[in-house]
Amino acid sequence: MPPLTPQQTEALDLFDALAEDPAINLQMTFRPGDMQWVHNHTMLHDRTEFEDWPEPERKRHLLRLWLAVPGARPLPPIYAQRFGKVDVGDRGGIIVPGARLNAPLEAV
C-alpha cells in the first residue's frame, strides 16, 4: 500500500476529530436487560474496551443478533469478501471459523 498523502492524512484526522466530538456522538453503558439497535451500514459506531468480571456469576452475557431484512439498502459487491453474500435480505454475516452459532438465554 502506498504511503498516505498529506491530504489523505488530513482527511483521516478530520474524520477522527468529528467522530470523537462529544457534541455529535453518544456514549452509553450497558446494564442488565439493556438493548441497543444499530444499523451497521448507516451509522458509524464503535466499541470501547471491555474488561469482564472474574467471577462466573458476574460475567457479561451479551447476545448479538444480525438481521438481514427484506428491502434493505443494497451493499457494494466488495462487501461479499467480508460477509459472504450481499443479497438483500440474506447477507450471511461474519462467521468466525470454529464459532458455535447459538443464542443461549443463560450465560455459558
Jmol script that loads the backbone (N, CA, C; Angstrom):
load data "model"
ATOM      1  N   MET A   1       0.847  -1.159   0.000  1.00  0.00           N
ATOM      2  CA  MET A   1       0.000   0.000   0.000  1.00  0.00           C
ATOM      3  C   MET A   1       0.899   1.231   0.000  1.00  0.00           C
ATOM      4  N   PRO A   2       0.615   2.173  -0.874  1.00  0.00           N
ATOM      5  CA  PRO A   2       1.446   3.388  -0.902  1.00  0.00           C
ATOM      6  C   PRO A   2       1.196   4.239   0.344  1.00  0.00           C
ATOM      7  N   PRO A   3       2.194   5.024   0.738  1.00  0.00           N
ATOM      8  CA  PRO A   3       2.009   5.908   1.899  1.00  0.00           C
ATOM      9  C   PRO A   3       0.870   6.900   1.632  1.00  0.00           C
ATOM     10  N   LEU A   4       0.209   7.322   2.713  1.00  0.00           N
ATOM     11  CA  LEU A   4      -0.855   8.311   2.576  1.00  0.00           C
ATOM     12  C   LEU A   4      -0.270   9.658   2.190  1.00  0.00           C
ATOM     13  N   THR A   5      -1.009  10.367   1.390  1.00  0.00           N
ATOM     14  CA  THR A   5      -0.605  11.733   1.042  1.00  0.00           C
ATOM     15  C   THR A   5      -0.939  12.642   2.224  1.00  0.00           C
ATOM     16  N   PRO A   6      -0.330  13.815   2.301  1.00  0.00           N
ATOM     17  CA  PRO A   6      -0.689  14.758   3.374  1.00  0.00           C
ATOM     18  C   PRO A   6      -2.196  15.077   3.368  1.00  0.00           C
ATOM     19  N   GLN A   7      -2.789  15.173   2.200  1.00  0.00           N
ATOM     20  CA  GLN A   7      -4.223  15.468   2.114  1.00  0.00           C
ATOM     21  C   GLN A   7      -5.061  14.296   2.670  1.00  0.00           C
ATOM     22  N   GLN A   8      -4.651  13.068   2.384  1.00  0.00           N
ATOM     23  CA  GLN A   8      -5.361  11.905   2.922  1.00  0.00           C
ATOM     24  C   GLN A   8      -5.227  11.843   4.445  1.00  0.00           C
ATOM     25  N   THR A   9      -4.035  12.113   4.944  1.00  0.00           N
ATOM     26  CA  THR A   9      -3.815  12.136   6.394  1.00  0.00           C
ATOM     27  C   THR A   9      -4.671  13.212   7.048  1.00  0.00           C
ATOM     28  N   GLU A  10      -4.730  14.372   6.437  1.00  0.00           N
ATOM     29  CA  GLU A  10      -5.556  15.467   6.960  1.00  0.00           C
ATOM     30  C   GLU A  10      -7.042  15.065   6.980  1.00  0.00           C
ATOM     31  N   ALA A  11      -7.497  14.390   5.927  1.00  0.00           N
ATOM     32  CA  ALA A  11      -8.892  13.952   5.862  1.00  0.00           C
ATOM     33  C   ALA A  11      -9.188  12.936   6.965  1.00  0.00           C
ATOM     34  N   LEU A  12      -8.282  11.990   7.202  1.00  0.00           N
ATOM     35  CA  LEU A  12      -8.485  10.999   8.262  1.00  0.00           C
ATOM     36  C   LEU A  12      -8.444  11.638   9.644  1.00  0.00           C
ATOM     37  N   ASP A  13      -7.572  12.627   9.827  1.00  0.00           N
ATOM     38  CA  ASP A  13      -7.517  13.341  11.105  1.00  0.00           C
ATOM     39  C   ASP A  13      -8.826  14.084  11.361  1.00  0.00           C
ATOM     40  N   LEU A  14      -9.393  14.687  10.326  1.00  0.00           N
ATOM     41  CA  LEU A  14     -10.674  15.376  10.454  1.00  0.00           C
ATOM     42  C   LEU A  14     -11.781  14.371  10.798  1.00  0.00           C
ATOM     43  N   PHE A  15     -11.771  13.225  10.128  1.00  0.00           N
ATOM     44  CA  PHE A  15     -12.744  12.171  10.414  1.00  0.00           C
ATOM     45  C   PHE A  15     -12.663  11.766  11.889  1.00  0.00           C
ATOM     46  N   ASP A  16     -11.449  11.515  12.398  1.00  0.00           N
ATOM     47  CA  ASP A  16     -11.259  11.144  13.802  1.00  0.00           C
ATOM     48  C   ASP A  16     -11.783  12.240  14.737  1.00  0.00           C
ATOM     49  N   ALA A  17     -11.465  13.491  14.422  1.00  0.00           N
ATOM     50  CA  ALA A  17     -11.908  14.599  15.274  1.00  0.00           C
ATOM     51  C   ALA A  17     -13.429  14.691  15.308  1.00  0.00           C
ATOM     52  N   LEU A  18     -14.072  14.523  14.170  1.00  0.00           N
ATOM     53  CA  LEU A  18     -15.534  14.565  14.136  1.00  0.00           C
ATOM     54  C   LEU A  18     -16.131  13.400  14.915  1.00  0.00           C
ATOM     55  N   ALA A  19     -15.572  12.200  14.746  1.00  0.00           N
ATOM     56  CA  ALA A  19     -16.089  11.021  15.439  1.00  0.00           C
ATOM     57  C   ALA A  19     -15.941  11.146  16.954  1.00  0.00           C
ATOM     58  N   GLU A  20     -14.913  11.830  17.415  1.00  0.00           N
ATOM     59  CA  GLU A  20     -14.667  11.991  18.854  1.00  0.00           C
ATOM     60  C   GLU A  20     -15.354  13.219  19.443  1.00  0.00           C
ATOM     61  N   ASP A  21     -16.012  14.029  18.634  1.00  0.00           N
ATOM     62  CA  ASP A  21     -16.653  15.261  19.100  1.00  0.00           C
ATOM     63  C   ASP A  21     -17.856  14.912  19.982  1.00  0.00           C
ATOM     64  N   PRO A  22     -17.819  15.251  21.284  1.00  0.00           N
ATOM     65  CA  PRO A  22     -18.929  14.899  22.172  1.00  0.00           C
ATOM     66  C   PRO A  22     -20.252  15.555  21.774  1.00  0.00           C
ATOM     67  N   ALA A  23     -20.205  16.602  20.977  1.00  0.00           N
ATOM     68  CA  ALA A  23     -21.446  17.259  20.550  1.00  0.00           C
ATOM     69  C   ALA A  23     -22.223  16.408  19.550  1.00  0.00           C
ATOM     70  N   ILE A  24     -21.541  15.445  18.903  1.00  0.00           N
ATOM     71  CA  ILE A  24     -22.240  14.645  17.887  1.00  0.00           C
ATOM     72  C   ILE A  24     -22.067  13.140  18.086  1.00  0.00           C
ATOM     73  N   ASN A  25     -21.588  12.721  19.247  1.00  0.00           N
ATOM     74  CA  ASN A  25     -21.507  11.284  19.491  1.00  0.00           C
ATOM     75  C   ASN A  25     -22.222  10.928  20.783  1.00  0.00           C
ATOM     76  N   LEU A  26     -22.465   9.668  20.964  1.00  0.00           N
ATOM     77  CA  LEU A  26     -23.187   9.173  22.129  1.00  0.00           C
ATOM     78  C   LEU A  26     -22.351   8.093  22.792  1.00  0.00           C
ATOM     79  N   GLN A  27     -22.193   8.207  24.084  1.00  0.00           N
ATOM     80  CA  GLN A  27     -21.524   7.164  24.849  1.00  0.00           C
ATOM     81  C   GLN A  27     -22.573   6.557  25.772  1.00  0.00           C
ATOM     82  N   MET A  28     -22.571   5.253  25.894  1.00  0.00           N
ATOM     83  CA  MET A  28     -23.543   4.608  26.765  1.00  0.00           C
ATOM     84  C   MET A  28     -22.917   3.430  27.489  1.00  0.00           C
ATOM     85  N   THR A  29     -23.453   3.134  28.656  1.00  0.00           N
ATOM     86  CA  THR A  29     -23.031   1.989  29.441  1.00  0.00           C
ATOM     87  C   THR A  29     -24.193   1.007  29.478  1.00  0.00           C
ATOM     88  N   PHE A  30     -23.929  -0.233  29.133  1.00  0.00           N
ATOM     89  CA  PHE A  30     -24.968  -1.257  29.171  1.00  0.00           C
ATOM     90  C   PHE A  30     -25.188  -1.738  30.598  1.00  0.00           C
ATOM     91  N   ARG A  31     -26.443  -1.926  30.917  1.00  0.00           N
ATOM     92  CA  ARG A  31     -26.840  -2.523  32.186  1.00  0.00           C
ATOM     93  C   ARG A  31     -27.643  -3.777  31.876  1.00  0.00           C
ATOM     94  N   PRO A  32     -27.771  -4.694  32.831  1.00  0.00           N
ATOM     95  CA  PRO A  32     -28.539  -5.907  32.570  1.00  0.00           C
ATOM     96  C   PRO A  32     -29.927  -5.584  32.001  1.00  0.00           C
ATOM     97  N   GLY A  33     -30.255  -6.272  30.909  1.00  0.00           N
ATOM     98  CA  GLY A  33     -31.552  -6.071  30.267  1.00  0.00           C
ATOM     99  C   GLY A  33     -31.559  -5.021  29.182  1.00  0.00           C
ATOM    100  N   ASP A  34     -30.494  -4.226  29.048  1.00  0.00           N
ATOM    101  CA  ASP A  34     -30.443  -3.195  28.013  1.00  0.00           C
ATOM    102  C   ASP A  34     -30.377  -3.812  26.625  1.00  0.00           C
ATOM    103  N   MET A  35     -30.942  -3.106  25.662  1.00  0.00           N
ATOM    104  CA  MET A  35     -30.856  -3.497  24.257  1.00  0.00           C
ATOM    105  C   MET A  35     -30.391  -2.285  23.466  1.00  0.00           C
ATOM    106  N   GLN A  36     -29.625  -2.550  22.439  1.00  0.00           N
ATOM    107  CA  GLN A  36     -29.181  -1.482  21.553  1.00  0.00           C
ATOM    108  C   GLN A  36     -29.380  -1.956  20.126  1.00  0.00           C
ATOM    109  N   TRP A  37     -29.972  -1.109  19.305  1.00  0.00           N
ATOM    110  CA  TRP A  37     -30.198  -1.418  17.893  1.00  0.00           C
ATOM    111  C   TRP A  37     -29.347  -0.466  17.063  1.00  0.00           C
ATOM    112  N   VAL A  38     -28.466  -1.023  16.265  1.00  0.00           N
ATOM    113  CA  VAL A  38     -27.571  -0.226  15.421  1.00  0.00           C
ATOM    114  C   VAL A  38     -27.586  -0.820  14.023  1.00  0.00           C
ATOM    115  N   HIS A  39     -27.768   0.018  13.036  1.00  0.00           N
ATOM    116  CA  HIS A  39     -27.690  -0.448  11.645  1.00  0.00           C
ATOM    117  C   HIS A  39     -26.249  -0.244  11.185  1.00  0.00           C
ATOM    118  N   ASN A  40     -25.540  -1.347  11.022  1.00  0.00           N
ATOM    119  CA  ASN A  40     -24.103  -1.295  10.727  1.00  0.00           C
ATOM    120  C   ASN A  40     -23.741  -0.500   9.480  1.00  0.00           C
ATOM    121  N   HIS A  41     -24.645  -0.412   8.531  1.00  0.00           N
ATOM    122  CA  HIS A  41     -24.283   0.213   7.258  1.00  0.00           C
ATOM    123  C   HIS A  41     -24.836   1.622   7.095  1.00  0.00           C
ATOM    124  N   THR A  42     -25.445   2.162   8.145  1.00  0.00           N
ATOM    125  CA  THR A  42     -25.942   3.536   8.065  1.00  0.00           C
ATOM    126  C   THR A  42     -25.467   4.395   9.222  1.00  0.00           C
ATOM    127  N   MET A  43     -24.823   3.791  10.210  1.00  0.00           N
ATOM    128  CA  MET A  43     -24.400   4.523  11.396  1.00  0.00           C
ATOM    129  C   MET A  43     -22.962   4.169  11.746  1.00  0.00           C
ATOM    130  N   LEU A  44     -22.151   5.172  11.918  1.00  0.00           N
ATOM    131  CA  LEU A  44     -20.777   4.945  12.366  1.00  0.00           C
ATOM    132  C   LEU A  44     -20.830   4.600  13.853  1.00  0.00           C
ATOM    133  N   HIS A  45     -20.275   3.456  14.214  1.00  0.00           N
ATOM    134  CA  HIS A  45     -20.286   3.068  15.612  1.00  0.00           C
ATOM    135  C   HIS A  45     -18.996   2.341  15.961  1.00  0.00           C
ATOM    136  N   ASP A  46     -18.743   2.299  17.255  1.00  0.00           N
ATOM    137  CA  ASP A  46     -17.506   1.722  17.756  1.00  0.00           C
ATOM    138  C   ASP A  46     -17.786   1.169  19.146  1.00  0.00           C
ATOM    139  N   ARG A  47     -16.895   0.396  19.641  1.00  0.00           N
ATOM    140  CA  ARG A  47     -16.998  -0.135  20.991  1.00  0.00           C
ATOM    141  C   ARG A  47     -15.746   0.265  21.768  1.00  0.00           C
ATOM    142  N   THR A  48     -15.944   0.562  23.035  1.00  0.00           N
ATOM    143  CA  THR A  48     -14.794   0.847  23.882  1.00  0.00           C
ATOM    144  C   THR A  48     -14.315  -0.461  24.503  1.00  0.00           C
ATOM    145  N   GLU A  49     -13.167  -0.419  25.109  1.00  0.00           N
ATOM    146  CA  GLU A  49     -12.588  -1.609  25.731  1.00  0.00           C
ATOM    147  C   GLU A  49     -13.505  -2.132  26.833  1.00  0.00           C
ATOM    148  N   PHE A  50     -13.555  -3.428  26.959  1.00  0.00           N
ATOM    149  CA  PHE A  50     -14.389  -4.049  27.991  1.00  0.00           C
ATOM    150  C   PHE A  50     -13.562  -5.045  28.777  1.00  0.00           C
ATOM    151  N   GLU A  51     -13.611  -4.951  30.102  1.00  0.00           N
ATOM    152  CA  GLU A  51     -12.936  -5.924  30.954  1.00  0.00           C
ATOM    153  C   GLU A  51     -14.004  -6.625  31.773  1.00  0.00           C
ATOM    154  N   ASP A  52     -14.086  -7.940  31.634  1.00  0.00           N
ATOM    155  CA  ASP A  52     -15.114  -8.722  32.298  1.00  0.00           C
ATOM    156  C   ASP A  52     -14.735  -8.993  33.757  1.00  0.00           C
ATOM    157  N   TRP A  53     -15.745  -9.355  34.543  1.00  0.00           N
ATOM    158  CA  TRP A  53     -15.541  -9.727  35.936  1.00  0.00           C
ATOM    159  C   TRP A  53     -14.910 -11.114  36.015  1.00  0.00           C
ATOM    160  N   PRO A  54     -14.101 -11.391  37.020  1.00  0.00           N
ATOM    161  CA  PRO A  54     -13.500 -12.722  37.138  1.00  0.00           C
ATOM    162  C   PRO A  54     -14.497 -13.779  37.637  1.00  0.00           C
ATOM    163  N   GLU A  55     -15.503 -13.364  38.430  1.00  0.00           N
ATOM    164  CA  GLU A  55     -16.454 -14.323  38.996  1.00  0.00           C
ATOM    165  C   GLU A  55     -17.458 -14.753  37.924  1.00  0.00           C
ATOM    166  N   PRO A  56     -17.682 -16.073  37.773  1.00  0.00           N
ATOM    167  CA  PRO A  56     -18.606 -16.565  36.738  1.00  0.00           C
ATOM    168  C   PRO A  56     -20.001 -15.963  36.832  1.00  0.00           C
ATOM    169  N   GLU A  57     -20.500 -15.750  38.041  1.00  0.00           N
ATOM    170  CA  GLU A  57     -21.856 -15.221  38.190  1.00  0.00           C
ATOM    171  C   GLU A  57     -21.980 -13.740  37.812  1.00  0.00           C
ATOM    172  N   ARG A  58     -20.852 -13.048  37.656  1.00  0.00           N
ATOM    173  CA  ARG A  58     -20.874 -11.626  37.287  1.00  0.00           C
ATOM    174  C   ARG A  58     -20.464 -11.386  35.833  1.00  0.00           C
ATOM    175  N   LYS A  59     -20.073 -12.434  35.118  1.00  0.00           N
ATOM    176  CA  LYS A  59     -19.589 -12.272  33.744  1.00  0.00           C
ATOM    177  C   LYS A  59     -20.670 -11.672  32.847  1.00  0.00           C
ATOM    178  N   ARG A  60     -20.240 -10.892  31.885  1.00  0.00           N
ATOM    179  CA  ARG A  60     -21.153 -10.296  30.928  1.00  0.00           C
ATOM    180  C   ARG A  60     -21.750 -11.380  30.047  1.00  0.00           C
ATOM    181  N   HIS A  61     -23.021 -11.238  29.759  1.00  0.00           N
ATOM    182  CA  HIS A  61     -23.725 -12.165  28.860  1.00  0.00           C
ATOM    183  C   HIS A  61     -24.328 -11.308  27.753  1.00  0.00           C
ATOM    184  N   LEU A  62     -23.652 -11.282  26.623  1.00  0.00           N
ATOM    185  CA  LEU A  62     -24.052 -10.425  25.511  1.00  0.00           C
ATOM    186  C   LEU A  62     -24.536 -11.283  24.355  1.00  0.00           C
ATOM    187  N   LEU A  63     -25.721 -10.993  23.871  1.00  0.00           N
ATOM    188  CA  LEU A  63     -26.239 -11.652  22.680  1.00  0.00           C
ATOM    189  C   LEU A  63     -26.217 -10.643  21.545  1.00  0.00           C
ATOM    190  N   ARG A  64     -25.693 -11.047  20.418  1.00  0.00           N
ATOM    191  CA  ARG A  64     -25.644 -10.181  19.239  1.00  0.00           C
ATOM    192  C   ARG A  64     -26.468 -10.840  18.151  1.00  0.00           C
ATOM    193  N   LEU A  65     -27.369 -10.090  17.578  1.00  0.00           N
ATOM    194  CA  LEU A  65     -28.244 -10.593  16.535  1.00  0.00           C
ATOM    195  C   LEU A  65     -28.047  -9.753  15.282  1.00  0.00           C
ATOM    196  N   TRP A  66     -27.764 -10.415  14.182  1.00  0.00           N
ATOM    197  CA  TRP A  66     -27.613  -9.728  12.904  1.00  0.00           C
ATOM    198  C   TRP A  66     -28.877  -9.985  12.090  1.00  0.00           C
ATOM    199  N   LEU A  67     -29.564  -8.940  11.741  1.00  0.00           N
ATOM    200  CA  LEU A  67     -30.773  -9.067  10.941  1.00  0.00           C
ATOM    201  C   LEU A  67     -30.466  -8.699   9.497  1.00  0.00           C
ATOM    202  N   ALA A  68     -31.024  -9.446   8.576  1.00  0.00           N
ATOM    203  CA  ALA A  68     -30.915  -9.136   7.146  1.00  0.00           C
ATOM    204  C   ALA A  68     -32.354  -9.012   6.640  1.00  0.00           C
ATOM    205  N   VAL A  69     -32.872  -7.822   6.680  1.00  0.00           N
ATOM    206  CA  VAL A  69     -34.287  -7.614   6.382  1.00  0.00           C
ATOM    207  C   VAL A  69     -34.544  -7.437   4.883  1.00  0.00           C
ATOM    208  N   PRO A  70     -35.683  -7.927   4.411  1.00  0.00           N
ATOM    209  CA  PRO A  70     -36.056  -7.691   3.007  1.00  0.00           C
ATOM    210  C   PRO A  70     -36.207  -6.185   2.769  1.00  0.00           C
ATOM    211  N   GLY A  71     -35.814  -5.752   1.597  1.00  0.00           N
ATOM    212  CA  GLY A  71     -35.925  -4.340   1.246  1.00  0.00           C
ATOM    213  C   GLY A  71     -34.825  -3.466   1.804  1.00  0.00           C
ATOM    214  N   ALA A  72     -33.797  -4.072   2.396  1.00  0.00           N
ATOM    215  CA  ALA A  72     -32.692  -3.286   2.952  1.00  0.00           C
ATOM    216  C   ALA A  72     -31.898  -2.614   1.834  1.00  0.00           C
ATOM    217  N   ARG A  73     -31.058  -1.706   2.225  1.00  0.00           N
ATOM    218  CA  ARG A  73     -30.215  -0.997   1.267  1.00  0.00           C
ATOM    219  C   ARG A  73     -29.194  -1.960   0.668  1.00  0.00           C
ATOM    220  N   PRO A  74     -29.026  -1.951  -0.658  1.00  0.00           N
ATOM    221  CA  PRO A  74     -28.021  -2.821  -1.286  1.00  0.00           C
ATOM    222  C   PRO A  74     -26.606  -2.450  -0.835  1.00  0.00           C
ATOM    223  N   LEU A  75     -25.758  -3.443  -0.762  1.00  0.00           N
ATOM    224  CA  LEU A  75     -24.352  -3.218  -0.424  1.00  0.00           C
ATOM    225  C   LEU A  75     -23.504  -3.411  -1.672  1.00  0.00           C
ATOM    226  N   PRO A  76     -22.374  -2.713  -1.753  1.00  0.00           N
ATOM    227  CA  PRO A  76     -21.470  -2.910  -2.882  1.00  0.00           C
ATOM    228  C   PRO A  76     -20.931  -4.344  -2.897  1.00  0.00           C
ATOM    229  N   PRO A  77     -20.641  -4.905  -4.061  1.00  0.00           N
ATOM    230  CA  PRO A  77     -20.139  -6.282  -4.165  1.00  0.00           C
ATOM    231  C   PRO A  77     -18.880  -6.547  -3.337  1.00  0.00           C
ATOM    232  N   ILE A  78     -18.052  -5.544  -3.098  1.00  0.00           N
ATOM    233  CA  ILE A  78     -16.809  -5.752  -2.334  1.00  0.00           C
ATOM    234  C   ILE A  78     -17.098  -6.255  -0.923  1.00  0.00           C
ATOM    235  N   TYR A  79     -18.288  -5.968  -0.388  1.00  0.00           N
ATOM    236  CA  TYR A  79     -18.653  -6.424   0.954  1.00  0.00           C
ATOM    237  C   TYR A  79     -18.780  -7.945   1.033  1.00  0.00           C
ATOM    238  N   ALA A  80     -18.959  -8.610  -0.089  1.00  0.00           N
ATOM    239  CA  ALA A  80     -19.092 -10.071  -0.094  1.00  0.00           C
ATOM    240  C   ALA A  80     -17.833 -10.736   0.448  1.00  0.00           C
ATOM    241  N   GLN A  81     -16.675 -10.094   0.299  1.00  0.00           N
ATOM    242  CA  GLN A  81     -15.435 -10.668   0.825  1.00  0.00           C
ATOM    243  C   GLN A  81     -15.516 -10.836   2.335  1.00  0.00           C
ATOM    244  N   ARG A  82     -16.219  -9.918   3.005  1.00  0.00           N
ATOM    245  CA  ARG A  82     -16.303  -9.967   4.465  1.00  0.00           C
ATOM    246  C   ARG A  82     -17.555 -10.702   4.956  1.00  0.00           C
ATOM    247  N   PHE A  83     -18.680 -10.478   4.299  1.00  0.00           N
ATOM    248  CA  PHE A  83     -19.956 -11.007   4.778  1.00  0.00           C
ATOM    249  C   PHE A  83     -20.381 -12.302   4.111  1.00  0.00           C
ATOM    250  N   GLY A  84     -19.686 -12.728   3.077  1.00  0.00           N
ATOM    251  CA  GLY A  84     -20.069 -13.952   2.382  1.00  0.00           C
ATOM    252  C   GLY A  84     -21.034 -13.693   1.251  1.00  0.00           C
ATOM    253  N   LYS A  85     -22.057 -12.869   1.506  1.00  0.00           N
ATOM    254  CA  LYS A  85     -23.048 -12.519   0.493  1.00  0.00           C
ATOM    255  C   LYS A  85     -23.460 -11.062   0.666  1.00  0.00           C
ATOM    256  N   VAL A  86     -23.995 -10.478  -0.362  1.00  0.00           N
ATOM    257  CA  VAL A  86     -24.532  -9.126  -0.253  1.00  0.00           C
ATOM    258  C   VAL A  86     -25.987  -9.078  -0.721  1.00  0.00           C
ATOM    259  N   ASP A  87     -26.619 -10.238  -0.837  1.00  0.00           N
ATOM    260  CA  ASP A  87     -28.011 -10.281  -1.263  1.00  0.00           C
ATOM    261  C   ASP A  87     -28.891  -9.590  -0.234  1.00  0.00           C
ATOM    262  N   VAL A  88     -29.780  -8.704  -0.683  1.00  0.00           N
ATOM    263  CA  VAL A  88     -30.703  -8.037   0.225  1.00  0.00           C
ATOM    264  C   VAL A  88     -31.573  -9.092   0.893  1.00  0.00           C
ATOM    265  N   GLY A  89     -31.668  -9.045   2.222  1.00  0.00           N
ATOM    266  CA  GLY A  89     -32.462  -9.994   2.989  1.00  0.00           C
ATOM    267  C   GLY A  89     -31.747 -11.288   3.319  1.00  0.00           C
ATOM    268  N   ASP A  90     -30.519 -11.483   2.825  1.00  0.00           N
ATOM    269  CA  ASP A  90     -29.778 -12.721   3.086  1.00  0.00           C
ATOM    270  C   ASP A  90     -28.289 -12.433   2.945  1.00  0.00           C
ATOM    271  N   ARG A  91     -27.742 -11.708   3.900  1.00  0.00           N
ATOM    272  CA  ARG A  91     -26.351 -11.265   3.787  1.00  0.00           C
ATOM    273  C   ARG A  91     -25.357 -12.142   4.511  1.00  0.00           C
ATOM    274  N   GLY A  92     -25.792 -13.166   5.158  1.00  0.00           N
ATOM    275  CA  GLY A  92     -24.834 -14.058   5.810  1.00  0.00           C
ATOM    276  C   GLY A  92     -24.369 -13.540   7.148  1.00  0.00           C
ATOM    277  N   GLY A  93     -23.446 -12.629   7.188  1.00  0.00           N
ATOM    278  CA  GLY A  93     -22.860 -12.143   8.437  1.00  0.00           C
ATOM    279  C   GLY A  93     -21.429 -12.607   8.551  1.00  0.00           C
ATOM    280  N   ILE A  94     -20.764 -12.139   9.564  1.00  0.00           N
ATOM    281  CA  ILE A  94     -19.370 -12.527   9.781  1.00  0.00           C
ATOM    282  C   ILE A  94     -19.372 -13.810  10.594  1.00  0.00           C
ATOM    283  N   ILE A  95     -18.875 -14.873  10.010  1.00  0.00           N
ATOM    284  CA  ILE A  95     -18.789 -16.158  10.688  1.00  0.00           C
ATOM    285  C   ILE A  95     -17.314 -16.447  10.958  1.00  0.00           C
ATOM    286  N   VAL A  96     -16.963 -16.542  12.219  1.00  0.00           N
ATOM    287  CA  VAL A  96     -15.586 -16.808  12.609  1.00  0.00           C
ATOM    288  C   VAL A  96     -15.380 -18.323  12.611  1.00  0.00           C
ATOM    289  N   PRO A  97     -14.325 -18.815  11.951  1.00  0.00           N
ATOM    290  CA  PRO A  97     -14.081 -20.263  11.952  1.00  0.00           C
ATOM    291  C   PRO A  97     -14.065 -20.819  13.376  1.00  0.00           C
ATOM    292  N   GLY A  98     -14.785 -21.909  13.574  1.00  0.00           N
ATOM    293  CA  GLY A  98     -14.845 -22.541  14.884  1.00  0.00           C
ATOM    294  C   GLY A  98     -15.932 -21.991  15.796  1.00  0.00           C
ATOM    295  N   ALA A  99     -16.634 -20.920  15.360  1.00  0.00           N
ATOM    296  CA  ALA A  99     -17.692 -20.351  16.193  1.00  0.00           C
ATOM    297  C   ALA A  99     -18.887 -21.300  16.252  1.00  0.00           C
ATOM    298  N   ARG A 100     -19.510 -21.371  17.411  1.00  0.00           N
ATOM    299  CA  ARG A 100     -20.719 -22.165  17.587  1.00  0.00           C
ATOM    300  C   ARG A 100     -21.898 -21.209  17.478  1.00  0.00           C
ATOM    301  N   LEU A 101     -22.755 -21.378  16.484  1.00  0.00           N
ATOM    302  CA  LEU A 101     -23.877 -20.472  16.284  1.00  0.00           C
ATOM    303  C   LEU A 101     -25.018 -20.872  17.205  1.00  0.00           C
ATOM    304  N   ASN A 102     -25.235 -20.072  18.239  1.00  0.00           N
ATOM    305  CA  ASN A 102     -26.325 -20.311  19.174  1.00  0.00           C
ATOM    306  C   ASN A 102     -26.658 -19.017  19.878  1.00  0.00           C
ATOM    307  N   ALA A 103     -27.769 -18.991  20.548  1.00  0.00           N
ATOM    308  CA  ALA A 103     -28.176 -17.814  21.327  1.00  0.00           C
ATOM    309  C   ALA A 103     -28.766 -18.284  22.638  1.00  0.00           C
ATOM    310  N   PRO A 104     -27.922 -18.739  23.576  1.00  0.00           N
ATOM    311  CA  PRO A 104     -28.434 -19.230  24.851  1.00  0.00           C
ATOM    312  C   PRO A 104     -28.996 -18.086  25.691  1.00  0.00           C
ATOM    313  N   LEU A 105     -30.055 -18.369  26.409  1.00  0.00           N
ATOM    314  CA  LEU A 105     -30.627 -17.357  27.304  1.00  0.00           C
ATOM    315  C   LEU A 105     -29.873 -17.292  28.620  1.00  0.00           C
ATOM    316  N   GLU A 106     -29.168 -18.358  28.943  1.00  0.00           N
ATOM    317  CA  GLU A 106     -28.342 -18.375  30.153  1.00  0.00           C
ATOM    318  C   GLU A 106     -26.878 -18.219  29.743  1.00  0.00           C
ATOM    319  N   ALA A 107     -26.105 -17.573  30.575  1.00  0.00           N
ATOM    320  CA  ALA A 107     -24.676 -17.392  30.298  1.00  0.00           C
ATOM    321  C   ALA A 107     -24.004 -18.764  30.223  1.00  0.00           C
ATOM    322  N   VAL A 108     -23.062 -18.896  29.277  1.00  0.00           N
ATOM    323  CA  VAL A 108     -22.334 -20.152  29.136  1.00  0.00           C
ATOM    324  C   VAL A 108     -20.875 -19.949  29.465  1.00  0.00           C
TER     325      VAL A 108
END
end "model"
wireframe off; spacefill off
backbone 0.3
color backbone group
